[in-house]
C-alpha cells in the first residue's frame, strides 16, 4: 500500500499556534488599555491646568482693571469656580486666591502685582 503525503497539522502544532495567538491578543489588549488609561489621565490633567490658568487670567485681569478691593467684593469667578479666599500677602503686592474647582480640589493661586 502506498503511503499518503503527511502534510496535515498535528494536535501539538494546533495548540502551540493557538497559544501564540492568545499571548499576542493579550498583549494587544493590555497595550490598548494602557494607552486609554494614559490618555484619560492626561486629558484630566490638561483640563485642570486649563481651568487653573483660566481662573488666574480672570483674577489677574480684574485686579489690573479694578483693583483687589473690587475683586474681594464681587464674584468674578466663572460659575464653575467658587472663589473661597481672596487675601493680600506681603505688603499688598502678592494676592492669594483660593479657588474650589469643579472636581472638588482647592487650588491656591498667587498673583504678583506692582
C-alpha positions as CSV (number, residue, x, y, z in Angstrom):
1,X,0.0,0.0,0.0
2,X,1.2,3.4,-0.9
3,X,1.8,5.9,1.8
4,X,-0.2,9.2,1.7
5,X,1.6,12.5,2.0
6,X,1.5,13.6,5.7
7,X,1.3,17.3,5.3
8,X,-1.5,17.7,7.8
9,X,-1.4,19.6,11.1
10,X,-0.8,17.8,14.3
11,X,-2.6,18.5,17.6
12,X,0.6,19.9,19.1
13,X,1.1,22.3,16.3
14,X,-2.5,23.5,16.6
15,X,-2.2,24.0,20.4
16,X,1.0,25.9,20.0
17,X,-0.5,28.1,17.3
18,X,-3.5,29.0,19.5
19,X,-1.2,29.7,22.5
20,X,0.9,32.1,20.4
21,X,-2.2,33.9,19.1
22,X,-3.6,34.1,22.6
23,X,-0.5,35.6,24.0
24,X,-0.4,38.2,21.2
25,X,-4.0,39.1,21.7
26,X,-3.5,39.5,25.5
27,X,-0.5,41.9,24.9
28,X,-2.5,43.8,22.3
29,X,-5.5,44.4,24.6
30,X,-3.2,45.2,27.5
31,X,-1.5,47.9,25.3
32,X,-4.8,49.3,24.3
33,X,-5.9,49.5,28.0
34,X,-2.7,51.2,29.0
35,X,-3.0,53.8,26.2
36,X,-6.6,54.5,27.2
37,X,-5.6,55.0,30.8
38,X,-2.7,57.3,30.0
39,X,-4.9,59.3,27.6
40,X,-7.7,59.8,30.2
41,X,-5.2,60.8,32.9
42,X,-3.5,63.3,30.5
43,X,-6.9,64.7,29.5
44,X,-7.9,65.3,33.1
45,X,-4.6,66.9,34.0
46,X,-4.8,69.1,30.9
47,X,-8.3,70.2,31.8
48,X,-7.3,71.0,35.4
49,X,-4.4,73.1,34.0
50,X,-6.7,74.9,31.6
51,X,-9.2,75.6,34.5
52,X,-6.4,77.0,36.8
53,X,-4.9,79.1,34.0
54,X,-8.4,80.5,33.1
55,X,-9.1,81.4,36.7
56,X,-5.8,83.1,37.2
57,X,-6.3,85.1,34.0
58,X,-9.7,86.2,35.1
59,X,-8.5,87.2,38.6
60,X,-5.4,88.9,37.0
61,X,-7.4,91.0,34.6
62,X,-9.9,92.0,37.2
63,X,-7.1,93.1,39.7
64,X,-5.3,95.0,36.9
65,X,-8.5,96.8,35.9
66,X,-10.4,97.4,39.1
67,X,-8.0,96.5,42.0
68,X,-8.0,94.0,44.7
69,X,-10.7,95.6,46.8
70,X,-13.2,95.4,44.0
71,X,-12.3,91.8,43.4
72,X,-12.9,90.8,47.0
73,X,-16.4,92.4,46.9
74,X,-17.5,90.8,43.6
75,X,-18.0,87.4,42.2
76,X,-15.8,87.4,39.1
77,X,-15.0,83.8,39.0
78,X,-16.9,81.7,36.5
79,X,-19.9,79.8,37.6
80,X,-18.0,76.5,38.0
81,X,-15.4,78.1,40.2
82,X,-16.0,79.2,43.8
83,X,-13.7,81.9,45.0
84,X,-13.3,80.8,48.6
85,X,-10.5,83.0,49.8
86,X,-9.1,86.3,48.5
87,X,-6.4,87.8,50.6
88,X,-3.3,90.0,50.4
89,X,0.1,88.6,51.2
90,X,3.4,90.5,51.7
91,X,2.8,94.3,51.7
92,X,-0.1,94.5,49.2
93,X,2.0,93.1,46.3
94,X,1.0,89.5,46.3
95,X,-2.6,88.4,46.1
96,X,-3.6,84.9,47.2
97,X,-6.7,83.4,45.6
98,X,-8.1,80.0,46.8
99,X,-10.4,78.5,44.2
100,X,-12.6,75.4,44.6
101,X,-12.5,73.6,41.3
102,X,-15.4,71.6,39.9
103,X,-13.7,68.4,40.7
104,X,-13.6,69.3,44.4
105,X,-9.9,70.2,44.7
106,X,-8.8,73.5,46.2
107,X,-6.3,75.4,44.1
108,X,-4.2,78.2,45.6
109,X,-3.1,80.9,43.1
110,X,-0.7,83.7,43.7
111,X,-0.6,86.9,41.7
112,X,2.2,89.4,42.0
113,X,1.1,93.0,41.3
114,X,3.3,96.0,41.4
